[in-house]
Amino acid sequence: ESLLEAVPDNVRVTLLKVDAQGADCIVLRGCGAGIQRVERVKAEVALKLQMYSQACRKEEIALILEPYHFKFDKLVKDPEGYEGDIEFVTVL
């Protein structure tokens, strides 16, 4: 059971913030169809060097979220440009 499955069906999740030290894609895949109840997803992405062995890239996160009608919204890079926070929003 995922955390999202524990949320009552009539509740929308405004923001799902994922910062799993390189395992963000694993967490997002684990959400399954429950992610359809989320309005905005924010996750950490690798931009230059991968600081973690399983670090996600923007394209990977997009492939996970697009089947659930999410689109890219914005990317905020860290000062060194090695990683950043990426946000996707649902398009209904």
Secondary structure by P-SEA (a helix, b strand, c coil): ccccccccccccccbbbbbcccaaaaaaaacccccccccbbbbbbbcccccccccccaaaaaaaccccccccccccccccccbbbbbbbbcc
